[in-house]
Amino acid sequence: MQFPDPLSRRHLLEGDLDQAKAAALAKDYLDNGREIEAIEFFAKAGDRDALVKLQGVAIERGDVFLMKAASVGLDDEPSAERWRELADAARAAGRNHDAESALRLAAVDG
C-alpha cells in the first residue's frame, strides 16, 4: 500500500474523514509497523480499544514515546502506576533513557 504523504495525511485528519475510512487507514499503518502514524487515525475513528492496546504494547516494550502518543489519542494521561510499569519494562529491555523518563512522568502524576 502507498500511504498518503505528510501533507495529504494532515488534510485527511483535519477533514471530514469518515470513521470507517479512518479505521481502515489506521489498520493499514499498524499492519505495516507504523504505529505512531496509526494512532491519529485510530483516534479519528474513535477506536479507543486499539489505542488502549497500543498503550499495552508501549508498556511491554518500555516505549515512552509510544505511550505518550497513544495517550494523546485517548486524551487520557497514564497513571503513575502505569508509568512505573513501563519503567520496569524499559529497564528490563535495556532502554534506560525510557526508564528514567517514565519514572519522571510517574513522579509528576504521583
C-alpha beads as a LAMMPS data file, in Angstrom:
LAMMPS data file: protein, C-alpha beads

110 atoms
109 bonds

1 atom types
1 bond types

-500.0 500.0 xlo xhi
-500.0 500.0 ylo yhi
-500.0 500.0 zlo zhi

Masses

1 110.0

Atoms # bond

1 1 1 0.000 0.000 0.000
2 1 1 1.116 3.513 -0.736
3 1 1 0.443 5.802 2.193
4 1 1 -0.510 9.456 1.883
5 1 1 2.348 11.933 2.003
6 1 1 2.530 14.009 5.212
7 1 1 0.520 16.933 3.825
8 1 1 -2.207 14.676 2.414
9 1 1 -2.270 12.778 5.699
10 1 1 -2.781 16.037 7.608
11 1 1 -5.610 17.043 5.246
12 1 1 -7.286 13.672 5.793
13 1 1 -7.062 14.020 9.557
14 1 1 -8.287 17.609 9.596
15 1 1 -11.073 16.975 7.082
16 1 1 -14.322 15.075 7.191
17 1 1 -12.793 11.607 7.010
18 1 1 -15.439 9.073 7.986
19 1 1 -14.766 6.650 10.808
20 1 1 -14.665 3.542 8.605
21 1 1 -12.018 5.028 6.299
22 1 1 -10.026 6.309 9.291
23 1 1 -10.148 2.838 10.867
24 1 1 -9.027 1.199 7.613
25 1 1 -6.087 3.590 7.273
26 1 1 -5.146 3.055 10.916
27 1 1 -5.147 -0.712 10.414
28 1 1 -3.022 -0.402 7.274
29 1 1 -0.484 1.742 9.110
30 1 1 -0.450 -0.665 12.036
31 1 1 -0.099 -3.715 9.779
32 1 1 2.962 -2.062 8.251
33 1 1 4.633 -1.406 11.597
34 1 1 3.816 2.293 11.557
35 1 1 2.157 2.515 14.968
36 1 1 2.722 6.205 15.596
37 1 1 1.051 7.155 12.307
38 1 1 -1.833 4.784 13.034
39 1 1 -2.649 6.498 16.321
40 1 1 -4.211 9.655 14.900
41 1 1 -6.372 7.597 12.543
42 1 1 -7.496 5.335 15.399
43 1 1 -8.395 8.484 17.337
44 1 1 -10.290 9.891 14.330
45 1 1 -12.126 6.559 14.042
46 1 1 -12.993 6.642 17.742
47 1 1 -11.304 3.266 18.265
48 1 1 -10.371 3.565 21.926
49 1 1 -9.768 -0.196 22.209
50 1 1 -6.978 -0.041 19.620
51 1 1 -5.394 2.903 21.422
52 1 1 -5.564 1.102 24.767
53 1 1 -3.901 -1.923 23.115
54 1 1 -1.119 0.351 21.859
55 1 1 -0.642 1.616 25.401
56 1 1 -0.225 -2.022 26.419
57 1 1 2.350 -2.546 23.673
58 1 1 4.185 0.532 24.929
59 1 1 4.289 -0.887 28.445
60 1 1 5.514 -4.277 27.214
61 1 1 8.327 -2.636 25.251
62 1 1 9.115 0.093 27.720
63 1 1 8.436 2.682 24.996
64 1 1 7.689 6.118 26.449
65 1 1 7.164 7.749 23.041
66 1 1 4.520 5.210 22.013
67 1 1 2.782 5.520 25.397
68 1 1 2.652 9.308 25.116
69 1 1 1.315 9.182 21.566
70 1 1 -1.370 6.593 22.365
71 1 1 -2.358 8.565 25.460
72 1 1 -2.771 11.743 23.403
73 1 1 -5.000 9.764 21.038
74 1 1 -7.081 8.699 24.032
75 1 1 -6.932 12.158 25.619
76 1 1 -6.024 10.368 28.823
77 1 1 -2.805 10.647 30.822
78 1 1 -1.484 7.348 32.224
79 1 1 -1.407 6.938 35.978
80 1 1 1.820 6.931 37.982
81 1 1 1.412 3.156 38.356
82 1 1 1.298 2.664 34.561
83 1 1 4.410 4.808 34.133
84 1 1 6.202 2.714 36.770
85 1 1 5.184 -0.477 34.935
86 1 1 6.576 0.983 31.754
87 1 1 9.781 1.999 33.543
88 1 1 10.266 -1.563 34.818
89 1 1 9.786 -2.987 31.314
90 1 1 12.118 -0.382 29.833
91 1 1 14.817 -1.199 32.363
92 1 1 14.440 -4.932 31.648
93 1 1 14.757 -4.220 27.906
94 1 1 17.862 -2.095 28.391
95 1 1 16.015 1.089 27.479
96 1 1 17.489 3.121 30.300
97 1 1 16.546 6.520 28.895
98 1 1 12.906 5.421 28.606
99 1 1 13.036 4.004 32.143
100 1 1 14.285 7.332 33.530
101 1 1 11.709 9.298 31.536
102 1 1 8.875 7.041 32.706
103 1 1 9.937 7.425 36.334
104 1 1 9.971 11.223 35.949
105 1 1 6.466 11.059 34.465
106 1 1 5.309 8.837 37.319
107 1 1 6.622 11.375 39.830
108 1 1 4.640 14.150 38.114
109 1 1 1.414 12.136 38.452
110 1 1 2.128 10.561 41.813

Bonds

1 1 1 2
2 1 2 3
3 1 3 4
4 1 4 5
5 1 5 6
6 1 6 7
7 1 7 8
8 1 8 9
9 1 9 10
10 1 10 11
11 1 11 12
12 1 12 13
13 1 13 14
14 1 14 15
15 1 15 16
16 1 16 17
17 1 17 18
18 1 18 19
19 1 19 20
20 1 20 21
21 1 21 22
22 1 22 23
23 1 23 24
24 1 24 25
25 1 25 26
26 1 26 27
27 1 27 28
28 1 28 29
29 1 29 30
30 1 30 31
31 1 31 32
32 1 32 33
33 1 33 34
34 1 34 35
35 1 35 36
36 1 36 37
37 1 37 38
38 1 38 39
39 1 39 40
40 1 40 41
41 1 41 42
42 1 42 43
43 1 43 44
44 1 44 45
45 1 45 46
46 1 46 47
47 1 47 48
48 1 48 49
49 1 49 50
50 1 50 51
51 1 51 52
52 1 52 53
53 1 53 54
54 1 54 55
55 1 55 56
56 1 56 57
57 1 57 58
58 1 58 59
59 1 59 60
60 1 60 61
61 1 61 62
62 1 62 63
63 1 63 64
64 1 64 65
65 1 65 66
66 1 66 67
67 1 67 68
68 1 68 69
69 1 69 70
70 1 70 71
71 1 71 72
72 1 72 73
73 1 73 74
74 1 74 75
75 1 75 76
76 1 76 77
77 1 77 78
78 1 78 79
79 1 79 80
80 1 80 81
81 1 81 82
82 1 82 83
83 1 83 84
84 1 84 85
85 1 85 86
86 1 86 87
87 1 87 88
88 1 88 89
89 1 89 90
90 1 90 91
91 1 91 92
92 1 92 93
93 1 93 94
94 1 94 95
95 1 95 96
96 1 96 97
97 1 97 98
98 1 98 99
99 1 99 100
100 1 100 101
101 1 101 102
102 1 102 103
103 1 103 104
104 1 104 105
105 1 105 106
106 1 106 107
107 1 107 108
108 1 108 109
109 1 109 110
